[in-house]
Amino acid sequence: MKPEIKELIEISKYYGSNKEYVIAGGGNTSFKDDETIWIKASGQSLAEMNEEGLVALSRQKLHLISSGAYSDDSVTREEQVKEDLLRSIVDPAKKMRPSVETSLHEIIQYKFVVHLHPTLINGILCSRNAKSLTQKLFGESVLFVTYTDPGYTLFKKLESEIISYREKFSHDPKIIFLENHGSFVGADTTEEIRHVYDNILEKIKEQVAPVSDVTTLPYNPVLNKVLPTIRILLSGEQPGVIRFRNNSLIARFYQNQQEFHKISLPLTPDIIVYCKTRYLYIEQSSTAEKILDSFRYQLPHFISEYGYLPRVFIIKDMGVFAFDDTFTGAEASLDIYEDLIKISYYASLCGGIKFLIPEQVDFIDKWEVENYRRKVVQPTHSRNKLNNKIVIVTGGAQGFGAGIAESLFKLNMNVIIADLNEETGKSLAASLSSKKSPNRAIFVRTDVSDAASVKDLIITTVREFGGLDLMISNAGILKAGGLDEMDAEAFSKTTEVNYNGYFHCAKYASEVMRLQNQERPGYFTDIIQINSKSGLRGSNRNFAYSGAKFGGIGLTQSFAMELAPFRIKVNSICPGNFYEGPLWSDPKSGLFVQYLKTGKVPGAKNIEDVRKFYEDKVPMKRGCKLEDIMKALLYIIDQEYETGQAIPVTGGQVMLG
């Protein structure tokens, strides 16, 4: 790797990892020598930049774009320019498309160019006084370019402006400000670029004080009665995700229509790419019913007028919400829209807000290049019925629960890991979410035996994702012992977790699921209890656990009848023994140790004797594995005709008659 490429990657990550400089897939960086320019690929995130994310192009071939003869029709012209740009790629086999701003980087005669969309800078560039303010702050040393449609038109405009600048100053501008767009900084070292950007921001801070007292405002629980319904209203065949944000700065703009108007139109191209061009405002917000009535009334009018579903909606006194097919898409839209709010705030302090005019918006919205970027920034994933759905797995930090959570995450579900084991649960959620994936995993500390804790779990789930599609009641404890050994406290605790916990999960999960079904009567959801073979037949000297599991199947059948009208399927999976999990194999408190100590296995002298005793009871001569559970679980979700069932997964150890 060339040392300069390493520097380019480092500065890309430096700015890309800070949302005050660039958000989602925006901005780009480049390095050039005498023959070649290396630039960020379209859709590549600066924060995740590596050598594979750069496209190398021939500078000699790029020069042909400057003198090329292109069509007067803008659509045809942009296609012709794109083809010339692609022909300049040194290695076309990589199938990567260079940034549309490659030609802009090429004409700037510095080795390094860094183009960003800093919030504070755009606060000035999206104001009515943008030109006069930049001249006041930076004098003639900077080049200010009035808003121009991106692509070839902007390239020719900038080329002309730079040539004039060279004639006047005998060198290229180090700083270029593009109205309603962002900034370019060029230099021969990345160290100088950092220095220049630092100076720009310091000077702007002398004019505009950065927002520093923004406080997060609480989530209103009334939204739990609202968001699941809105999620279904906005979803197609596959459900989407709603992300939420509320703080003191956002609150300035959602109090009434007049304030909302200041954040109601696009200011920069990125806003159009991620948030579209119009946003829905709900002013009637005193009750859940009024919010939903207003949303149901406005939605068809919004679609009729603009031709698409809103990606962003604002509810007075509640916050800003972004909807997308995926978690990452909704999060990016929310980040971009919050950036619009900050830019609007700064611009209002600089003489007023300058929105993009309809013709400018229309060009970007229909531009093939931005449509390509829209597709690239969304991670690709296989199509399956579980894509983007939302699942809670109680007891999800370890054992079967952790395996189920990880398996469902790999199937592109958004996973909430609910457990008392905070350290392990957080670690698992972080590990899953670190993967480049369109979905997300979070941990919520939960005690299923406590109704309030489970209720908070459901509130958090709706707050983070907008709804719920699958509740897996897996949390359980086991305390072996006969009547002569079991005390009332241990018996009650076993019952509270294994039996009462299932009731709490079904009660609060079904409240959300009913709301979704009421809006779309054909929408199916699932509550699945991970029961046990001990719920199908008695277990010697293990009555507390077995009794709770027997009761669980009674709950399953009863819940199933009650919830069937709402297309909420309720079923139990009854696994055989999972010998590899901590429940059995923990060297201190696992069942192998417990059963050895209590003498449950006659003649057993060590743990291996206990293990063999139980394996020999299974016709298939092995314990239950995660993949066995997953096959049963996926079958339950996929079918739409069975409910109230207890499905044995025991290797033939329990056979139903």
C-alpha positions in Angstrom: 0.0 0.0 0.0 1.3 3.4 -1.0 2.0 5.6 2.1 -0.3 8.3 0.7 -3.2 5.7 0.3 -2.7 4.8 4.0 -2.9 8.5 4.9 -6.0 8.8 2.7 -7.7 5.9 4.6 -6.8 7.4 8.0 -8.2 10.8 7.2 -11.3 9.3 5.7 -12.0 7.3 8.9 -11.1 10.4 11.0 -13.8 12.5 9.5 -16.2 9.7 8.6 -16.5 8.5 12.2 -17.7 11.9 13.4 -21.3 12.8 12.5 -20.6 16.5 12.8 -18.5 16.2 9.6 -20.4 13.6 7.5 -23.3 11.2 8.0 -24.1 7.8 6.4 -22.5 7.5 2.9 -21.9 11.2 2.3 -18.7 13.0 1.6 -15.7 11.7 -0.3 -11.9 11.8 -0.3 -9.1 11.4 -2.9 -5.4 11.2 -3.5 -3.7 11.8 -6.9 -0.2 11.4 -8.3 0.9 12.3 -11.8 -1.0 9.5 -13.5 -3.7 8.1 -11.2 -6.4 9.4 -8.8 -7.7 7.2 -6.0 -11.2 8.1 -4.8 -13.9 6.8 -2.6 -16.3 4.4 -4.3 -20.0 5.5 -4.5 -21.9 4.3 -1.5 -18.7 3.5 0.5 -18.8 4.9 4.0 -15.8 7.1 5.0 -16.0 5.7 8.5 -15.3 2.1 7.1 -12.8 3.1 4.5 -10.2 0.6 3.4 -8.1 0.1 0.3 -10.8 -2.0 -1.3 -13.2 0.9 -0.9 -11.1 3.1 -3.3 -11.4 3.3 -7.1 -8.3 4.1 -9.1 -8.8 6.1 -12.3 -6.6 7.3 -15.1 -6.1 11.0 -14.9 -5.4 11.2 -18.6 -8.7 9.6 -19.5 -10.6 11.8 -17.0 -9.3 14.9 -18.8 -11.4 13.9 -21.8 -14.5 14.7 -19.8 -13.5 18.4 -19.7 -13.4 18.6 -23.5 -16.1 16.1 -24.3 -19.0 16.9 -26.6 -22.2 15.9 -24.7 -25.9 16.1 -25.3 -27.9 19.2 -24.4 -30.5 16.9 -22.8 -29.5 16.6 -19.1 -30.5 13.0 -18.7 -28.7 11.9 -21.8 -25.7 14.0 -20.9 -25.3 12.6 -17.4 -25.4 9.1 -18.8 -22.7 9.9 -21.4 -20.5 11.5 -18.7 -21.0 8.5 -16.5 -19.8 6.2 -19.3 -16.7 8.3 -19.8 -16.1 8.2 -16.1 -16.4 4.4 -16.0 -14.0 4.1 -18.9 -11.4 5.9 -16.9 -11.3 3.2 -14.2 -7.9 1.4 -14.1 -9.4 -2.0 -13.0 -13.0 -2.3 -14.2 -13.1 -5.9 -13.0 -13.5 -4.6 -9.4 -17.1 -3.6 -10.4 -16.9 -0.5 -8.2 -18.3 2.9 -9.3 -16.3 6.0 -8.4 -17.8 8.9 -6.7 -19.8 11.2 -9.0 -17.6 14.0 -7.8 -14.4 12.4 -9.2 -14.1 15.1 -11.9 -14.3 17.8 -9.2 -11.4 16.2 -7.3 -9.4 15.8 -10.4 -9.4 19.5 -11.4 -8.2 20.6 -8.0 -4.4 20.7 -8.2 -3.6 19.3 -4.8 -2.6 15.8 -4.0 -5.3 15.3 -1.3 -8.9 16.5 -1.5 -11.4 16.0 1.3 -15.1 16.8 0.6 -17.3 16.9 3.7 -20.8 18.1 4.8 -20.0 19.5 8.2 -23.1 20.6 10.1 -21.7 23.9 11.2 -20.4 24.8 7.8 -23.7 23.9 6.1 -25.4 26.0 8.7 -23.9 29.0 6.9 -24.0 27.5 3.4 -27.7 26.9 3.7 -28.5 30.4 4.9 -29.6 33.4 2.8 -26.4 35.2 3.6 -24.1 32.4 2.7 -21.9 34.3 0.2 -21.5 37.5 2.2 -20.8 35.5 5.4 -18.1 33.4 3.9 -16.5 36.5 2.4 -16.7 38.2 5.8 -15.1 35.3 7.6 -12.6 34.1 5.1 -12.1 36.9 2.6 -11.1 36.2 -1.0 -8.9 33.2 -0.1 -11.8 30.9 -0.4 -13.9 30.1 -3.5 -17.7 30.3 -3.0 -19.8 28.6 -5.6 -23.5 29.3 -5.8 -25.8 26.3 -5.8 -25.5 24.3 -9.0 -27.1 21.0 -10.0 -24.5 18.2 -9.2 -22.9 16.2 -12.0 -21.5 17.6 -15.2 -23.1 21.0 -14.7 -21.4 21.5 -11.4 -18.1 20.2 -12.8 -18.1 22.8 -15.6 -19.1 25.5 -13.2 -16.4 24.7 -10.7 -13.8 24.2 -13.5 -14.6 27.7 -14.8 -14.4 29.2 -11.2 -11.1 27.5 -10.5 -9.5 28.7 -13.7 -10.6 32.3 -12.9 -9.2 31.8 -9.3 -5.8 30.6 -10.7 -5.6 33.6 -13.0 -6.1 35.9 -10.0 -4.0 34.1 -7.4 -1.6 31.8 -9.4 -2.7 28.8 -7.4 -5.8 26.7 -6.6 -8.1 27.5 -3.7 -7.5 25.4 -0.7 -11.1 25.9 0.4 -14.2 25.7 -1.8 -17.6 26.2 -0.4 -20.6 24.9 -2.4 -23.8 26.6 -1.5 -26.4 24.2 0.0 -24.0 21.3 -0.3 -20.7 21.3 1.6 -17.0 22.0 1.5 -13.9 20.9 -0.4 -10.4 21.3 1.1 -7.3 20.5 -0.9 -3.7 20.3 0.2 -0.5 18.3 -0.5 -0.6 16.7 3.0 -3.4 15.3 5.1 -2.0 17.1 8.1 -2.6 20.5 6.4 -6.1 19.4 5.5 -6.9 18.8 9.1 -5.4 22.1 10.0 -7.5 24.0 7.4 -10.7 22.3 8.5 -10.0 23.1 12.1 -9.4 26.8 11.2 -12.6 26.9 9.2 -14.7 25.6 12.1 -13.0 27.9 14.6 -13.8 31.0 12.5 -17.4 29.9 12.0 -17.8 29.4 15.8 -16.9 33.1 16.2 -20.0 33.9 14.1 -22.3 31.1 15.2 -22.2 29.4 18.7 -22.5 25.6 18.3 -25.4 24.0 20.1 -24.0 22.6 23.3 -26.9 22.3 25.7 -29.0 19.7 23.8 -30.7 17.4 26.3 -32.4 14.1 25.6 -36.1 14.2 26.3 -38.0 11.2 27.5 -39.9 8.7 25.4 -43.6 9.0 26.0 -45.1 5.6 26.7 -48.3 6.6 24.8 -46.2 5.9 21.7 -46.4 2.2 22.5 -50.1 2.5 21.5 -49.2 4.4 18.4 -46.0 3.2 16.7 -47.0 -0.5 16.1 -50.0 0.8 14.2 -48.0 3.4 12.2 -45.4 0.7 11.4 -48.0 -1.4 9.8 -49.6 1.5 8.0 -46.2 2.3 6.4 -45.1 -1.3 5.7 -45.6 -3.2 2.5 -45.6 -7.0 2.4 -42.5 -7.1 4.6 -42.6 -5.1 7.9 -40.2 -2.1 8.4 -38.6 -0.4 11.3 -39.3 2.9 13.0 -36.5 4.8 14.8 -37.2 7.6 17.3 -35.4 10.6 18.6 -36.4 13.5 20.9 -34.3 16.3 22.4 -34.4 19.9 23.3 -33.3 21.1 19.9 -35.9 19.0 18.1 -38.5 20.3 20.4 -37.9 23.8 19.1 -39.4 22.8 15.8 -42.3 20.5 16.5 -44.4 22.9 18.6 -46.6 24.2 15.7 -46.9 24.4 11.9 -44.9 27.6 11.7 -41.9 26.1 13.4 -42.2 22.8 11.5 -42.1 24.8 8.3 -38.5 25.6 9.0 -37.6 21.9 8.8 -40.2 20.9 6.2 -38.1 21.1 3.0 -34.7 19.8 1.8 -31.5 21.9 2.3 -28.9 19.6 0.8 -28.7 16.6 -1.7 -28.1 14.1 1.1 -31.4 14.9 2.7 -33.2 14.1 -0.5 -31.3 10.8 -0.9 -32.1 9.5 2.6 -35.3 11.3 3.6 -37.0 12.2 0.3 -38.4 15.6 -0.1 -41.4 16.0 2.2 -42.1 15.1 5.8 -45.3 14.4 7.7 -46.2 16.6 10.7 -48.8 15.4 13.3 -50.0 18.3 15.4 -52.9 16.6 17.3 -50.9 14.6 19.8 -52.8 14.8 23.2 -53.8 11.1 23.0 -52.9 8.0 21.1 -56.3 8.1 19.4 -55.8 11.6 18.1 -52.4 10.8 16.8 -53.6 7.8 14.9 -56.7 9.6 13.6 -54.6 12.4 12.3 -52.0 10.0 10.8 -54.7 7.9 9.1 -56.3 11.0 7.7 -53.1 12.6 6.5 -51.3 9.6 5.1 -53.4 9.0 1.9 -53.3 12.8 1.2 -49.5 12.7 1.6 -49.2 9.7 -0.8 -51.6 11.3 -3.3 -49.7 14.6 -3.4 -46.1 13.3 -3.3 -46.3 9.8 -4.7 -44.5 8.0 -1.9 -44.8 7.0 1.8 -43.2 9.4 4.2 -39.7 8.4 5.5 -39.8 10.9 8.3 -42.7 12.0 10.4 -42.8 14.4 13.4 -45.3 14.2 16.2 -45.8 17.3 18.3 -44.3 16.9 21.8 -43.2 13.4 21.0 -40.2 13.6 18.7 -38.9 12.8 15.2 -39.4 9.3 13.7 -37.9 7.7 10.6 -39.3 4.7 8.9 -37.4 2.3 6.5 -37.3 -1.3 5.4 -34.3 -1.9 7.6 -32.9 -0.7 11.0 -29.8 0.8 9.3 -31.9 2.6 6.7 -34.1 4.1 9.4 -31.2 5.1 11.5 -29.4 6.8 8.6 -32.6 8.7 7.7 -33.0 9.8 11.3 -29.4 11.0 11.5 -29.7 13.0 8.2 -33.0 14.6 9.3 -31.6 15.6 12.7 -28.7 17.1 10.8 -31.3 19.1 8.7 -32.7 20.4 12.0 -29.3 21.5 13.2 -28.5 23.2 9.9 -31.9 24.9 10.0 -31.2 26.2 13.5 -27.7 27.6 12.5 -29.0 29.0 9.2 -31.8 30.8 11.0 -29.1 32.6 13.1 -27.3 33.6 9.8 -30.1 35.6 8.2 -32.6 32.9 7.5 -32.9 29.5 5.9 -32.4 29.0 2.1 -34.2 25.8 1.0 -33.5 24.1 -2.3 -36.1 25.2 -4.9 -38.4 22.6 -6.5 -36.4 22.4 -9.7 -33.2 21.6 -7.8 -35.0 19.1 -5.6 -36.5 17.4 -8.7 -33.2 17.0 -10.4 -31.6 15.3 -7.5 -34.6 13.1 -6.7 -34.6 11.7 -10.2 -30.9 11.7 -10.9 -29.6 8.2 -11.7 -26.4 8.7 -9.7 -28.3 9.4 -6.5 -30.7 6.5 -7.1 -27.6 4.3 -7.5 -26.2 5.6 -4.2 -29.6 4.9 -2.5 -29.2 1.2 -3.6 -25.6 0.9 -2.6 -25.8 2.4 0.9 -28.5 -0.2 1.8 -26.8 -3.5 2.7 -27.9 -6.4 0.6 -29.4 -9.5 2.2 -31.3 -12.6 1.2 -35.0 -12.4 0.9 -36.9 -14.4 3.5 -40.1 -14.0 5.5 -38.1 -13.0 8.6 -36.3 -10.0 7.1 -36.5 -6.9 9.3 -38.9 -8.5 11.7 -38.5 -7.9 15.4 -38.0 -10.6 18.0 -37.5 -10.8 21.7 -35.6 -13.7 23.2 -35.9 -14.0 27.0 -33.0 -15.8 28.6 -31.2 -14.8 25.4 -27.7 -14.3 26.9 -26.6 -17.9 27.1 -27.5 -21.5 26.3 -30.4 -22.2 23.9 -31.5 -18.6 24.2 -28.2 -17.2 22.9 -28.1 -19.7 20.1 -31.7 -18.8 19.1 -30.9 -15.1 19.2 -27.8 -15.5 17.0 -29.6 -17.7 14.5 -32.5 -15.3 14.1 -30.1 -12.4 13.8 -28.3 -14.2 10.9 -31.8 -14.5 9.3 -31.9 -10.6 9.3 -34.2 -10.2 12.3 -33.8 -7.4 14.7 -33.2 -9.1 18.1 -33.8 -8.0 21.6 -31.8 -10.1 24.1 -33.6 -10.1 27.4 -31.8 -11.5 30.4 -30.6 -10.9 33.9 -27.0 -11.6 32.9 -26.1 -8.1 31.9 -22.4 -8.6 31.1 -22.9 -11.6 28.8 -26.1 -10.2 27.2 -24.4 -6.9 26.3 -21.4 -8.7 24.9 -23.6 -10.9 22.7 -25.6 -7.9 21.4 -22.5 -5.9 20.7 -20.9 -8.9 18.9 -24.0 -9.4 16.7 -24.4 -5.7 15.9 -20.7 -5.3 15.0 -21.4 -7.3 11.9 -22.1 -5.4 8.7 -25.8 -6.1 8.6 -29.1 -4.2 8.0 -30.5 -5.4 11.3 -29.6 -4.7 14.9 -29.3 -6.5 18.2 -29.8 -4.9 21.6 -29.7 -6.1 25.2 -32.4 -5.2 27.8 -31.9 -6.3 31.3 -35.1 -8.2 32.2 -36.5 -10.3 35.1 -39.3 -12.2 33.6 -40.8 -13.0 37.0 -41.4 -9.3 37.5 -44.4 -8.0 35.5 -43.0 -4.4 35.6 -39.7 -5.5 34.2 -41.4 -7.3 31.2 -43.6 -4.4 30.6 -40.5 -2.1 30.4 -39.0 -4.7 28.0 -41.9 -4.3 25.6 -41.8 -0.5 25.9 -38.1 -0.5 25.1 -38.7 -2.8 22.1 -41.3 -0.6 20.6 -39.2 2.5 21.3 -36.2 1.0 19.5 -37.8 -0.7 16.6 -41.5 0.3 16.3 -43.2 -3.0 17.0 -42.9 -6.7 17.7 -43.4 -9.8 15.6 -42.1 -12.7 17.6 -41.9 -13.3 21.4 -39.8 -16.2 22.4 -40.3 -17.0 26.1 -37.2 -19.0 26.8 -36.0 -17.8 30.2 -36.1 -20.5 32.8 -34.4 -21.9 35.9 -34.2 -25.4 37.2 -33.8 -26.5 40.8 -33.7 -30.3 41.2 -34.7 -32.1 44.3 -37.4 -34.3 45.9 -40.2 -33.4 48.2 -37.9 -34.0 51.2 -35.4 -31.5 49.8 -37.3 -28.7 48.0 -38.3 -25.7 50.2 -41.2 -23.4 49.5 -38.9 -20.5 48.5 -37.1 -22.5 45.8 -40.4 -23.9 44.6 -42.0 -20.5 44.3 -39.0 -19.0 42.5 -39.0 -21.8 39.9 -42.7 -21.3 39.3 -42.4 -17.5 39.1 -39.7 -17.7 36.4 -40.9 -20.7 34.4 -44.7 -20.2 34.7 -45.4 -16.6 35.7 -42.7 -15.4 33.4 -44.4 -16.9 30.4 -47.6 -15.3 31.4 -45.9 -11.8 31.6 -44.3 -12.3 28.2 -47.6 -13.3 26.5 -49.6 -10.6 28.2 -47.5 -7.6 27.2 -46.3 -8.9 23.9 -49.8 -9.6 22.7 -50.8 -6.0 23.4 -48.4 -4.8 20.7 -49.3 -7.7 18.4 -53.0 -7.0 18.6 -52.5 -3.3 17.5 -50.6 -4.5 14.4 -53.3 -7.0 13.5 -56.1 -4.6 14.0 -54.6 -2.3 11.4 -53.9 -5.3 9.0 -56.2 -8.3 9.9 -54.1 -10.7 7.9 -50.9 -9.9 9.7 -49.6 -12.9 11.6 -47.3 -12.8 14.7 -46.0 -15.5 17.1 -45.5 -16.2 20.7 -43.4 -19.3 21.2 -42.5 -20.8 24.6 -39.4 -22.9 24.8 -40.8 -25.5 27.1 -39.2 -28.9 27.8 -39.8 -32.6 27.5 -40.4 -32.3 31.2 -43.6 -30.4 30.2 -44.8 -33.5 28.4 -44.2 -36.1 31.1 -43.2 -36.1 34.8 -39.6 -35.8 35.9 -38.4 -37.7 39.0 -37.2 -35.5 41.8 -37.7 -32.5 39.5 -41.3 -31.7 40.1 -41.0 -27.9 40.5 -39.5 -27.5 37.0 -41.8 -30.2 35.5 -44.9 -28.8 37.1 -44.2 -25.3 35.8 -43.6 -26.6 32.3 -46.8 -28.7 32.4 -48.6 -25.5 33.4 -46.9 -23.7 30.5 -48.5 -26.0 28.0 -51.8 -25.3 29.6 -51.1 -21.6 29.1 -50.1 -22.1 25.5 -53.4 -23.9 24.6 -55.4 -21.2 26.5 -53.5 -18.2 25.0 -53.8 -19.8 21.6 -57.6 -19.8 21.7 -57.8 -16.3 23.0 -55.4 -14.8 20.6 -56.3 -16.7 17.4 -58.7 -14.0 16.2 -55.8 -11.6 16.2 -53.7 -14.0 14.1 -51.3 -14.4 17.0 -50.1 -18.0 17.0 -49.1 -19.4 20.3 -47.1 -22.6 20.5 -44.5 -24.4 22.7 -41.4 -26.3 21.7 -40.4 -29.1 24.0 -36.7 -29.8 23.6 -34.9 -32.8 25.0 -31.8 -32.3 27.1 -29.2 -29.8 25.7 -26.2 -31.3 27.3 -23.7 -28.8 25.9 -25.4 -25.8 27.4 -24.6 -24.3 30.9 -27.9 -25.7 32.3 -26.4 -29.2 32.1 -22.7 -28.7 31.8 -21.9 -25.8 34.2 -19.1 -27.3 36.4 -20.5 -25.7 39.6 -24.3 -25.6 39.3 -25.2 -27.6 36.1 -27.7 -30.4 36.2 -25.0 -33.1 35.8 -23.5 -31.8 39.1 -26.9 -31.4 40.8 -28.1 -34.9 39.8 -24.8 -36.5 40.9 -25.0 -34.8 44.3 -28.7 -35.6 44.8 -28.3 -39.2 43.8 -30.9 -39.0 41.0 -28.8 -41.4 38.9 -28.4 -44.7 40.9 -24.8 -45.9 40.9 -23.4 -42.8 39.2 -19.8 -42.1 40.5 -19.0 -39.1 38.3 -20.4 -36.6 35.8 -19.7 -38.8 32.8 -21.8 -41.6 34.4 -24.7 -39.2 34.7 -24.3 -37.9 31.1 -24.2 -41.5 29.7 -27.3 -42.4 31.7 -29.3 -39.6 30.1 -27.9 -40.2 26.6 -28.9 -43.8 26.8 -32.5 -42.8 27.4 -32.7 -41.1 24.0 -33.4 -43.4 21.0 -31.2 -41.2 18.8 -28.4 -41.5 21.5 -27.6 -37.8 21.8 -28.9 -34.7 23.3 -30.9 -32.0 21.6 -28.9 -29.4 19.6 -29.6 -25.9 18.6 -30.2 -26.8 15.0 -33.0 -29.2 16.1 -34.7 -26.3 18.0 -34.3 -23.9 15.1 -36.0 -26.3 12.6 -39.0 -26.5 14.8 -39.1 -22.8 15.6 -38.9 -21.8 11.9 -41.6 -24.3 11.0 -43.9 -22.8 13.6 -43.3 -19.3 12.3 -43.7 -20.3 8.6 -47.0 -22.1 8.9 -50.3 -20.2 9.4 -52.6 -23.0 10.5 -51.3 -24.5 13.7 -51.6 -22.9 17.1 -51.8 -24.2 20.7 -49.3 -27.0 19.9 -46.6 -28.5 22.1 -44.0 -29.8 19.6 -41.5 -32.4 21.0 -37.9 -32.2 19.9 -36.5 -35.0 21.9 -34.8 -37.5 19.6 -37.7 -39.9 20.2 -37.5 -39.8 24.0 -41.0 -38.5 24.2 -43.5 -39.7 21.6 -47.0 -38.3 21.5 -49.9 -40.8 21.2 
